[in-house]
Amino acid sequence: MITRWIREGKTVAVGRLRIKRYSVSPAQRVQQDGQADEIRRLKAELRRVSEEPAGVAASVYVSPKKGILDPAGQATHGALKSLGYVEVADVRIGKYITLRLEGVEGERARERVEEMCERLLANPIIDDYRVEIE
């Protein structure tokens, strides 16, 4: 037998399961509703606090240098032309990278992200990159 709380006082039968009904006084209902509202408010506050990002946000834009052949850009340019977008003069395909850094602030964060770009995120021989710290 399954026991379940039914506020409206209705008995519900699902297949062979019997669900008992309990009667609740109006005073108990008000108290429970007040507690439920407080629990909902606390959960919303906890969700808001946990969703706030900590640390520093950084954005990195990586694109091929001007003199470097960009086959993906050329293929996209040709496809756009064939679709009727004749006003497109040039297409360069790059990467957009977002990072969140904790424990560093300001100029130190910029230095660390630029170091990451030099060592891994971009190839300094064929790529240009731009770093934005938020």
KEBALO-832386 format. One record per residue (C-alpha): residue number from 0; residue in three letters; chain; z, x, y. Coordinates in nm, 2 decimals. Layout:
! residues N
(NUM "Ala" "A" (Z X Y))
...
//
This chain:
! residues 134
(0 "Met" "A" (0.00 0.00 0.00))
(1 "Ile" "A" (-0.09 0.13 0.35))
(2 "Thr" "A" (0.13 0.06 0.64))
(3 "Arg" "A" (-0.03 0.05 0.98))
(4 "Trp" "A" (0.08 -0.05 1.33))
(5 "Ile" "A" (-0.11 -0.35 1.47))
(6 "Arg" "A" (-0.02 -0.44 1.82))
(7 "Glu" "A" (-0.20 -0.77 1.84))
(8 "Gly" "A" (0.00 -0.90 1.54))
(9 "Lys" "A" (-0.31 -0.96 1.33))
(10 "Thr" "A" (-0.32 -0.90 0.96))
(11 "Val" "A" (-0.63 -0.70 0.85))
(12 "Ala" "A" (-0.75 -0.69 0.49))
(13 "Val" "A" (-1.00 -0.42 0.39))
(14 "Gly" "A" (-1.11 -0.45 0.03))
(15 "Arg" "A" (-0.80 -0.43 -0.19))
(16 "Leu" "A" (-0.59 -0.26 0.09))
(17 "Arg" "A" (-0.31 -0.47 0.24))
(18 "Ile" "A" (-0.19 -0.37 0.58))
(19 "Lys" "A" (0.15 -0.49 0.69))
(20 "Arg" "A" (0.20 -0.62 1.03))
(21 "Tyr" "A" (0.51 -0.56 1.24))
(22 "Ser" "A" (0.61 -0.77 1.53))
(23 "Val" "A" (0.69 -0.59 1.85))
(24 "Ser" "A" (0.89 -0.73 2.14))
(25 "Pro" "A" (0.73 -0.73 2.49))
(26 "Ala" "A" (1.00 -0.49 2.61))
(27 "Gln" "A" (0.91 -0.24 2.33))
(28 "Arg" "A" (0.54 -0.28 2.41))
(29 "Val" "A" (0.60 -0.19 2.78))
(30 "Gln" "A" (0.80 0.11 2.67))
(31 "Gln" "A" (0.53 0.23 2.43))
(32 "Asp" "A" (0.26 0.17 2.68))
(33 "Gly" "A" (0.45 0.38 2.94))
(34 "Gln" "A" (0.50 0.66 2.69))
(35 "Ala" "A" (0.13 0.65 2.60))
(36 "Asp" "A" (0.03 0.67 2.96))
(37 "Glu" "A" (0.25 0.97 3.01))
(38 "Ile" "A" (0.11 1.14 2.70))
(39 "Arg" "A" (-0.25 1.07 2.82))
(40 "Arg" "A" (-0.16 1.22 3.16))
(41 "Leu" "A" (-0.01 1.53 3.00))
(42 "Lys" "A" (-0.30 1.58 2.76))
(43 "Ala" "A" (-0.55 1.55 3.05))
(44 "Glu" "A" (-0.35 1.81 3.25))
(45 "Leu" "A" (-0.34 2.05 2.95))
(46 "Arg" "A" (-0.71 2.00 2.90))
(47 "Arg" "A" (-0.78 2.08 3.27))
(48 "Val" "A" (-0.56 2.39 3.27))
(49 "Ser" "A" (-0.71 2.52 2.94))
(50 "Glu" "A" (-1.07 2.47 3.06))
(51 "Glu" "A" (-1.01 2.67 3.38))
(52 "Pro" "A" (-1.17 3.01 3.32))
(53 "Ala" "A" (-0.96 3.32 3.36))
(54 "Gly" "A" (-1.08 3.65 3.50))
(55 "Val" "A" (-1.39 3.74 3.69))
(56 "Ala" "A" (-1.74 3.59 3.62))
(57 "Ala" "A" (-2.04 3.82 3.63))
(58 "Ser" "A" (-2.41 3.74 3.61))
(59 "Val" "A" (-2.67 4.00 3.52))
(60 "Tyr" "A" (-3.05 3.95 3.58))
(61 "Val" "A" (-3.27 4.19 3.38))
(62 "Ser" "A" (-3.64 4.20 3.44))
(63 "Pro" "A" (-3.92 4.45 3.36))
(64 "Lys" "A" (-3.99 4.71 3.64))
(65 "Lys" "A" (-4.30 4.64 3.85))
(66 "Gly" "A" (-4.53 4.90 3.69))
(67 "Ile" "A" (-4.43 4.81 3.33))
(68 "Leu" "A" (-4.66 4.59 3.12))
(69 "Asp" "A" (-4.50 4.26 3.04))
(70 "Pro" "A" (-4.68 4.10 2.74))
(71 "Ala" "A" (-4.46 3.79 2.74))
(72 "Gly" "A" (-4.52 3.74 3.11))
(73 "Gln" "A" (-4.89 3.78 3.07))
(74 "Ala" "A" (-4.90 3.53 2.78))
(75 "Thr" "A" (-4.70 3.28 2.97))
(76 "His" "A" (-4.92 3.33 3.28))
(77 "Gly" "A" (-5.24 3.27 3.07))
(78 "Ala" "A" (-5.08 2.95 2.92))
(79 "Leu" "A" (-4.98 2.82 3.26))
(80 "Lys" "A" (-5.34 2.88 3.39))
(81 "Ser" "A" (-5.48 2.70 3.09))
(82 "Leu" "A" (-5.25 2.40 3.15))
(83 "Gly" "A" (-5.39 2.37 3.50))
(84 "Tyr" "A" (-5.13 2.56 3.70))
(85 "Val" "A" (-5.38 2.78 3.88))
(86 "Glu" "A" (-5.14 2.85 4.17))
(87 "Val" "A" (-4.93 3.08 3.96))
(88 "Ala" "A" (-5.02 3.44 4.06))
(89 "Asp" "A" (-4.78 3.64 3.83))
(90 "Val" "A" (-4.51 3.58 3.56))
(91 "Arg" "A" (-4.24 3.82 3.47))
(92 "Ile" "A" (-4.01 3.73 3.18))
(93 "Gly" "A" (-3.66 3.87 3.18))
(94 "Lys" "A" (-3.30 3.80 3.07))
(95 "Tyr" "A" (-3.01 3.62 3.23))
(96 "Ile" "A" (-2.67 3.73 3.10))
(97 "Thr" "A" (-2.32 3.59 3.19))
(98 "Leu" "A" (-2.00 3.78 3.13))
(99 "Arg" "A" (-1.64 3.70 3.19))
(100 "Leu" "A" (-1.41 4.00 3.25))
(101 "Glu" "A" (-1.03 3.99 3.23))
(102 "Gly" "A" (-0.80 4.25 3.36))
(103 "Val" "A" (-1.03 4.39 3.63))
(104 "Glu" "A" (-1.10 4.27 3.98))
(105 "Gly" "A" (-1.35 4.32 4.26))
(106 "Glu" "A" (-1.53 4.65 4.28))
(107 "Arg" "A" (-1.39 4.78 3.95))
(108 "Ala" "A" (-1.55 4.47 3.78))
(109 "Arg" "A" (-1.89 4.55 3.93))
(110 "Glu" "A" (-1.86 4.92 3.82))
(111 "Arg" "A" (-1.78 4.81 3.46))
(112 "Val" "A" (-2.07 4.56 3.45))
(113 "Glu" "A" (-2.31 4.81 3.59))
(114 "Glu" "A" (-2.19 5.06 3.32))
(115 "Met" "A" (-2.26 4.79 3.06))
(116 "Cys" "A" (-2.61 4.74 3.19))
(117 "Glu" "A" (-2.68 5.12 3.18))
(118 "Arg" "A" (-2.55 5.16 2.83))
(119 "Leu" "A" (-2.66 4.83 2.65))
(120 "Leu" "A" (-2.77 4.53 2.85))
(121 "Ala" "A" (-3.08 4.68 3.01))
(122 "Asn" "A" (-3.31 4.97 2.94))
(123 "Pro" "A" (-3.30 5.17 3.26))
(124 "Ile" "A" (-3.64 5.33 3.19))
(125 "Ile" "A" (-3.83 5.00 3.18))
(126 "Asp" "A" (-3.59 4.74 3.32))
(127 "Asp" "A" (-3.45 4.66 3.66))
(128 "Tyr" "A" (-3.12 4.47 3.68))
(129 "Arg" "A" (-2.92 4.29 3.94))
(130 "Val" "A" (-2.54 4.22 3.91))
(131 "Glu" "A" (-2.36 3.94 4.08))
(132 "Ile" "A" (-1.98 3.91 4.07))
(133 "Glu" "A" (-1.83 3.57 4.14))
//
